Amino acid sequence: MIIKTEKFELEISNGTDVYFGSKTSGQIFKKWEEFKEEEKLKLQMIQDTAEKLLIESEALLLTENLYTEDKI
């Protein structure tokens, strides 16, 4: 999973690597096994939240496309 904004970037590859980049704090690379179990759960929660936001975005964009196509 990759999340990018103008100031931040997060890439989580479950079971292997995690990368975090920030314009203010630089880059952090960690191996999955370096995380404690509670940290892994928090990373999974971040992924779940990101997926929910993407589903909301998809619904919004698909609905918007339907309205646009109706007007054509």
Backbone atoms as SQL, in Angstrom:
CREATE TABLE atoms (id INTEGER PRIMARY KEY, chain TEXT, resi INTEGER, resn TEXT, atom TEXT, x REAL, y REAL, z REAL);
INSERT INTO atoms VALUES
  (1, 'A', 1, 'MET', 'N', 0.839, -1.159, 0.000),
  (2, 'A', 1, 'MET', 'CA', 0.000, 0.000, 0.000),
  (3, 'A', 1, 'MET', 'C', 0.895, 1.237, 0.000),
  (4, 'A', 2, 'ILE', 'N', 0.529, 2.219, -0.812),
  (5, 'A', 2, 'ILE', 'CA', 1.265, 3.474, -0.871),
  (6, 'A', 2, 'ILE', 'C', 0.280, 4.617, -0.658),
  (7, 'A', 3, 'ILE', 'N', 0.627, 5.515, 0.256),
  (8, 'A', 3, 'ILE', 'CA', -0.155, 6.731, 0.483),
  (9, 'A', 3, 'ILE', 'C', 0.791, 7.902, 0.245),
  (10, 'A', 4, 'LYS', 'N', 0.369, 8.849, -0.574),
  (11, 'A', 4, 'LYS', 'CA', 1.199, 10.018, -0.863),
  (12, 'A', 4, 'LYS', 'C', 0.380, 11.292, -0.700),
  (13, 'A', 5, 'THR', 'N', 0.994, 12.288, -0.104),
  (14, 'A', 5, 'THR', 'CA', 0.440, 13.639, -0.085),
  (15, 'A', 5, 'THR', 'C', 1.574, 14.566, -0.511),
  (16, 'A', 6, 'GLU', 'N', 1.317, 15.850, -0.487),
  (17, 'A', 6, 'GLU', 'CA', 2.376, 16.781, -0.882),
  (18, 'A', 6, 'GLU', 'C', 3.564, 16.746, 0.068),
  (19, 'A', 7, 'LYS', 'N', 3.314, 16.462, 1.349),
  (20, 'A', 7, 'LYS', 'CA', 4.389, 16.519, 2.338),
  (21, 'A', 7, 'LYS', 'C', 4.838, 15.160, 2.861),
  (22, 'A', 8, 'PHE', 'N', 4.042, 14.114, 2.636),
  (23, 'A', 8, 'PHE', 'CA', 4.336, 12.821, 3.225),
  (24, 'A', 8, 'PHE', 'C', 4.173, 11.677, 2.217),
  (25, 'A', 9, 'GLU', 'N', 4.864, 10.578, 2.521),
  (26, 'A', 9, 'GLU', 'CA', 4.714, 9.372, 1.719),
  (27, 'A', 9, 'GLU', 'C', 4.893, 8.171, 2.657),
  (28, 'A', 10, 'LEU', 'N', 3.986, 7.222, 2.548),
  (29, 'A', 10, 'LEU', 'CA', 4.049, 6.010, 3.365),
  (30, 'A', 10, 'LEU', 'C', 3.852, 4.809, 2.458),
  (31, 'A', 11, 'GLU', 'N', 4.760, 3.856, 2.568),
  (32, 'A', 11, 'GLU', 'CA', 4.629, 2.621, 1.806),
  (33, 'A', 11, 'GLU', 'C', 4.771, 1.455, 2.781),
  (34, 'A', 12, 'ILE', 'N', 3.725, 0.630, 2.842),
  (35, 'A', 12, 'ILE', 'CA', 3.734, -0.526, 3.723),
  (36, 'A', 12, 'ILE', 'C', 3.633, -1.777, 2.860),
  (37, 'A', 13, 'SER', 'N', 4.636, -2.620, 2.978),
  (38, 'A', 13, 'SER', 'CA', 4.613, -3.923, 2.324),
  (39, 'A', 13, 'SER', 'C', 4.533, -4.951, 3.448),
  (40, 'A', 14, 'ASN', 'N', 3.325, -5.436, 3.714),
  (41, 'A', 14, 'ASN', 'CA', 3.116, -6.347, 4.843),
  (42, 'A', 14, 'ASN', 'C', 4.101, -7.500, 4.825),
  (43, 'A', 15, 'GLY', 'N', 4.710, -7.725, 5.961),
  (44, 'A', 15, 'GLY', 'CA', 5.621, -8.844, 6.093),
  (45, 'A', 15, 'GLY', 'C', 7.034, -8.572, 5.609),
  (46, 'A', 16, 'THR', 'N', 7.270, -7.412, 4.986),
  (47, 'A', 16, 'THR', 'CA', 8.621, -7.150, 4.486),
  (48, 'A', 16, 'THR', 'C', 9.169, -5.795, 4.945),
  (49, 'A', 17, 'ASP', 'N', 8.670, -4.704, 4.377),
  (50, 'A', 17, 'ASP', 'CA', 9.268, -3.389, 4.631),
  (51, 'A', 17, 'ASP', 'C', 8.222, -2.305, 4.864),
  (52, 'A', 18, 'VAL', 'N', 8.679, -1.246, 5.541),
  (53, 'A', 18, 'VAL', 'CA', 7.871, -0.038, 5.703),
  (54, 'A', 18, 'VAL', 'C', 8.786, 1.143, 5.410),
  (55, 'A', 19, 'TYR', 'N', 8.287, 2.062, 4.587),
  (56, 'A', 19, 'TYR', 'CA', 9.026, 3.288, 4.255),
  (57, 'A', 19, 'TYR', 'C', 8.146, 4.471, 4.591),
  (58, 'A', 20, 'PHE', 'N', 8.734, 5.474, 5.246),
  (59, 'A', 20, 'PHE', 'CA', 8.030, 6.727, 5.517),
  (60, 'A', 20, 'PHE', 'C', 8.939, 7.862, 5.101),
  (61, 'A', 21, 'GLY', 'N', 8.396, 8.791, 4.334),
  (62, 'A', 21, 'GLY', 'CA', 9.146, 9.966, 3.921),
  (63, 'A', 21, 'GLY', 'C', 8.380, 11.222, 4.262),
  (64, 'A', 22, 'SER', 'N', 9.118, 12.226, 4.738),
  (65, 'A', 22, 'SER', 'CA', 8.515, 13.500, 5.125),
  (66, 'A', 22, 'SER', 'C', 9.458, 14.619, 4.731),
  (67, 'A', 23, 'LYS', 'N', 8.897, 15.727, 4.267),
  (68, 'A', 23, 'LYS', 'CA', 9.733, 16.877, 3.916),
  (69, 'A', 23, 'LYS', 'C', 10.434, 17.438, 5.150),
  (70, 'A', 24, 'THR', 'N', 9.849, 17.251, 6.327),
  (71, 'A', 24, 'THR', 'CA', 10.453, 17.813, 7.539),
  (72, 'A', 24, 'THR', 'C', 11.349, 16.835, 8.291),
  (73, 'A', 25, 'SER', 'N', 11.000, 15.537, 8.295),
  (74, 'A', 25, 'SER', 'CA', 11.792, 14.590, 9.095),
  (75, 'A', 25, 'SER', 'C', 12.633, 13.621, 8.267),
  (76, 'A', 26, 'GLY', 'N', 12.575, 13.715, 6.961),
  (77, 'A', 26, 'GLY', 'CA', 13.402, 12.858, 6.111),
  (78, 'A', 26, 'GLY', 'C', 12.770, 11.505, 5.849),
  (79, 'A', 27, 'GLN', 'N', 13.620, 10.525, 5.629),
  (80, 'A', 27, 'GLN', 'CA', 13.164, 9.192, 5.245),
  (81, 'A', 27, 'GLN', 'C', 13.477, 8.171, 6.342),
  (82, 'A', 28, 'ILE', 'N', 12.558, 7.231, 6.511),
  (83, 'A', 28, 'ILE', 'CA', 12.730, 6.154, 7.476),
  (84, 'A', 28, 'ILE', 'C', 12.420, 4.842, 6.759),
  (85, 'A', 29, 'PHE', 'N', 13.330, 3.893, 6.854),
  (86, 'A', 29, 'PHE', 'CA', 13.133, 2.554, 6.300),
  (87, 'A', 29, 'PHE', 'C', 13.208, 1.570, 7.456),
  (88, 'A', 30, 'LYS', 'N', 12.214, 0.689, 7.581),
  (89, 'A', 30, 'LYS', 'CA', 12.238, -0.330, 8.627),
  (90, 'A', 30, 'LYS', 'C', 11.778, -1.665, 8.051),
  (91, 'A', 31, 'LYS', 'N', 12.349, -2.714, 8.567),
  (92, 'A', 31, 'LYS', 'CA', 11.911, -4.066, 8.225),
  (93, 'A', 31, 'LYS', 'C', 10.692, -4.406, 9.071),
  (94, 'A', 32, 'TRP', 'N', 9.777, -5.186, 8.513),
  (95, 'A', 32, 'TRP', 'CA', 8.540, -5.558, 9.199),
  (96, 'A', 32, 'TRP', 'C', 8.833, -6.204, 10.552),
  (97, 'A', 33, 'GLU', 'N', 9.854, -7.050, 10.613),
  (98, 'A', 33, 'GLU', 'CA', 10.145, -7.772, 11.857),
  (99, 'A', 33, 'GLU', 'C', 10.699, -6.858, 12.960),
  (100, 'A', 34, 'GLU', 'N', 11.097, -5.629, 12.617),
  (101, 'A', 34, 'GLU', 'CA', 11.580, -4.681, 13.625),
  (102, 'A', 34, 'GLU', 'C', 10.440, -4.106, 14.471),
  (103, 'A', 35, 'PHE', 'N', 9.214, -4.212, 13.981),
  (104, 'A', 35, 'PHE', 'CA', 8.076, -3.648, 14.692),
  (105, 'A', 35, 'PHE', 'C', 7.561, -4.599, 15.759),
  (106, 'A', 36, 'LYS', 'N', 7.103, -4.032, 16.870),
  (107, 'A', 36, 'LYS', 'CA', 6.417, -4.809, 17.900),
  (108, 'A', 36, 'LYS', 'C', 5.027, -5.149, 17.374),
  (109, 'A', 37, 'GLU', 'N', 4.400, -6.141, 17.974),
  (110, 'A', 37, 'GLU', 'CA', 3.071, -6.575, 17.522),
  (111, 'A', 37, 'GLU', 'C', 2.056, -5.430, 17.579),
  (112, 'A', 38, 'GLU', 'N', 2.109, -4.612, 18.625),
  (113, 'A', 38, 'GLU', 'CA', 1.159, -3.492, 18.727),
  (114, 'A', 38, 'GLU', 'C', 1.385, -2.465, 17.615),
  (115, 'A', 39, 'GLU', 'N', 2.626, -2.281, 17.204),
  (116, 'A', 39, 'GLU', 'CA', 2.927, -1.363, 16.107),
  (117, 'A', 39, 'GLU', 'C', 2.422, -1.925, 14.777),
  (118, 'A', 40, 'LYS', 'N', 2.564, -3.234, 14.599),
  (119, 'A', 40, 'LYS', 'CA', 2.051, -3.877, 13.392),
  (120, 'A', 40, 'LYS', 'C', 0.530, -3.723, 13.309),
  (121, 'A', 41, 'LEU', 'N', -0.133, -3.853, 14.457),
  (122, 'A', 41, 'LEU', 'CA', -1.591, -3.660, 14.486),
  (123, 'A', 41, 'LEU', 'C', -1.959, -2.227, 14.112),
  (124, 'A', 42, 'LYS', 'N', -1.192, -1.252, 14.608),
  (125, 'A', 42, 'LYS', 'CA', -1.458, 0.147, 14.265),
  (126, 'A', 42, 'LYS', 'C', -1.240, 0.404, 12.778),
  (127, 'A', 43, 'LEU', 'N', -0.207, -0.208, 12.218),
  (128, 'A', 43, 'LEU', 'CA', 0.030, -0.071, 10.776),
  (129, 'A', 43, 'LEU', 'C', -1.119, -0.686, 9.987),
  (130, 'A', 44, 'GLN', 'N', -1.645, -1.808, 10.467),
  (131, 'A', 44, 'GLN', 'CA', -2.801, -2.419, 9.806),
  (132, 'A', 44, 'GLN', 'C', -4.022, -1.511, 9.899),
  (133, 'A', 45, 'MET', 'N', -4.183, -0.837, 11.030),
  (134, 'A', 45, 'MET', 'CA', -5.298, 0.104, 11.192),
  (135, 'A', 45, 'MET', 'C', -5.161, 1.273, 10.214),
  (136, 'A', 46, 'ILE', 'N', -3.943, 1.739, 10.007),
  (137, 'A', 46, 'ILE', 'CA', -3.698, 2.807, 9.030),
  (138, 'A', 46, 'ILE', 'C', -4.091, 2.328, 7.639),
  (139, 'A', 47, 'GLN', 'N', -3.715, 1.110, 7.300),
  (140, 'A', 47, 'GLN', 'CA', -4.080, 0.555, 5.991),
  (141, 'A', 47, 'GLN', 'C', -5.594, 0.429, 5.851),
  (142, 'A', 48, 'ASP', 'N', -6.252, -0.032, 6.890),
  (143, 'A', 48, 'ASP', 'CA', -7.711, -0.170, 6.845),
  (144, 'A', 48, 'ASP', 'C', -8.385, 1.184, 6.660),
  (145, 'A', 49, 'THR', 'N', -7.890, 2.195, 7.375),
  (146, 'A', 49, 'THR', 'CA', -8.446, 3.543, 7.247),
  (147, 'A', 49, 'THR', 'C', -8.233, 4.092, 5.845),
  (148, 'A', 50, 'ALA', 'N', -7.041, 3.873, 5.296),
  (149, 'A', 50, 'ALA', 'CA', -6.749, 4.335, 3.937),
  (150, 'A', 50, 'ALA', 'C', -7.669, 3.654, 2.930),
  (151, 'A', 51, 'GLU', 'N', -7.911, 2.356, 3.116),
  (152, 'A', 51, 'GLU', 'CA', -8.796, 1.638, 2.203),
  (153, 'A', 51, 'GLU', 'C', -10.222, 2.201, 2.264),
  (154, 'A', 52, 'LYS', 'N', -10.685, 2.518, 3.471),
  (155, 'A', 52, 'LYS', 'CA', -12.025, 3.100, 3.608),
  (156, 'A', 52, 'LYS', 'C', -12.108, 4.452, 2.896),
  (157, 'A', 53, 'LEU', 'N', -11.068, 5.261, 3.012),
  (158, 'A', 53, 'LEU', 'CA', -11.044, 6.547, 2.323),
  (159, 'A', 53, 'LEU', 'C', -11.051, 6.369, 0.803),
  (160, 'A', 54, 'LEU', 'N', -10.329, 5.375, 0.331),
  (161, 'A', 54, 'LEU', 'CA', -10.311, 5.106, -1.108),
  (162, 'A', 54, 'LEU', 'C', -11.670, 4.613, -1.602),
  (163, 'A', 55, 'ILE', 'N', -12.334, 3.808, -0.810),
  (164, 'A', 55, 'ILE', 'CA', -13.682, 3.345, -1.180),
  (165, 'A', 55, 'ILE', 'C', -14.638, 4.522, -1.228),
  (166, 'A', 56, 'GLU', 'N', -14.537, 5.432, -0.255),
  (167, 'A', 56, 'GLU', 'CA', -15.375, 6.640, -0.266),
  (168, 'A', 56, 'GLU', 'C', -15.077, 7.485, -1.506),
  (169, 'A', 57, 'SER', 'N', -13.791, 7.604, -1.842),
  (170, 'A', 57, 'SER', 'CA', -13.400, 8.382, -3.023),
  (171, 'A', 57, 'SER', 'C', -13.951, 7.760, -4.293),
  (172, 'A', 58, 'GLU', 'N', -13.873, 6.433, -4.367),
  (173, 'A', 58, 'GLU', 'CA', -14.397, 5.730, -5.535),
  (174, 'A', 58, 'GLU', 'C', -15.895, 5.995, -5.683),
  (175, 'A', 59, 'ALA', 'N', -16.621, 5.883, -4.578),
  (176, 'A', 59, 'ALA', 'CA', -18.064, 6.101, -4.624),
  (177, 'A', 59, 'ALA', 'C', -18.376, 7.531, -5.062),
  (178, 'A', 60, 'LEU', 'N', -17.638, 8.481, -4.539),
  (179, 'A', 60, 'LEU', 'CA', -17.845, 9.880, -4.909),
  (180, 'A', 60, 'LEU', 'C', -17.560, 10.097, -6.390),
  (181, 'A', 61, 'LEU', 'N', -16.451, 9.581, -6.857),
  (182, 'A', 61, 'LEU', 'CA', -16.066, 9.792, -8.252),
  (183, 'A', 61, 'LEU', 'C', -16.980, 9.053, -9.210),
  (184, 'A', 62, 'LEU', 'N', -17.409, 7.855, -8.854),
  (185, 'A', 62, 'LEU', 'CA', -18.334, 7.123, -9.711),
  (186, 'A', 62, 'LEU', 'C', -19.680, 7.832, -9.773),
  (187, 'A', 63, 'THR', 'N', -20.149, 8.326, -8.641),
  (188, 'A', 63, 'THR', 'CA', -21.407, 9.067, -8.606),
  (189, 'A', 63, 'THR', 'C', -21.286, 10.328, -9.441),
  (190, 'A', 64, 'GLU', 'N', -20.153, 11.021, -9.305),
  (191, 'A', 64, 'GLU', 'CA', -19.920, 12.239, -10.068),
  (192, 'A', 64, 'GLU', 'C', -19.907, 11.927, -11.561),
  (193, 'A', 65, 'ASN', 'N', -19.279, 10.820, -11.948),
  (194, 'A', 65, 'ASN', 'CA', -19.241, 10.415, -13.358),
  (195, 'A', 65, 'ASN', 'C', -20.637, 10.105, -13.878),
  (196, 'A', 66, 'LEU', 'N', -21.470, 9.487, -13.068),
  (197, 'A', 66, 'LEU', 'CA', -22.827, 9.183, -13.489),
  (198, 'A', 66, 'LEU', 'C', -23.595, 10.461, -13.791),
  (199, 'A', 67, 'TYR', 'N', -23.432, 11.469, -12.931),
  (200, 'A', 67, 'TYR', 'CA', -24.115, 12.741, -13.171),
  (201, 'A', 67, 'TYR', 'C', -23.593, 13.402, -14.448),
  (202, 'A', 68, 'THR', 'N', -22.304, 13.324, -14.668),
  (203, 'A', 68, 'THR', 'CA', -21.717, 13.918, -15.862),
  (204, 'A', 68, 'THR', 'C', -22.202, 13.207, -17.110),
  (205, 'A', 69, 'GLU', 'N', -22.253, 11.875, -17.088),
  (206, 'A', 69, 'GLU', 'CA', -22.692, 11.117, -18.242),
  (207, 'A', 69, 'GLU', 'C', -24.171, 11.369, -18.539),
  (208, 'A', 70, 'ASP', 'N', -24.992, 11.580, -17.518),
  (209, 'A', 70, 'ASP', 'CA', -26.415, 11.874, -17.718),
  (210, 'A', 70, 'ASP', 'C', -26.617, 13.189, -18.452),
  (211, 'A', 71, 'LYS', 'N', -25.699, 14.136, -18.228),
  (212, 'A', 71, 'LYS', 'CA', -25.857, 15.457, -18.834),
  (213, 'A', 71, 'LYS', 'C', -25.401, 15.472, -20.297),
  (214, 'A', 72, 'ILE', 'N', -24.680, 14.452, -20.712),
  (215, 'A', 72, 'ILE', 'CA', -24.169, 14.420, -22.092),
  (216, 'A', 72, 'ILE', 'C', -25.250, 13.989, -23.053);
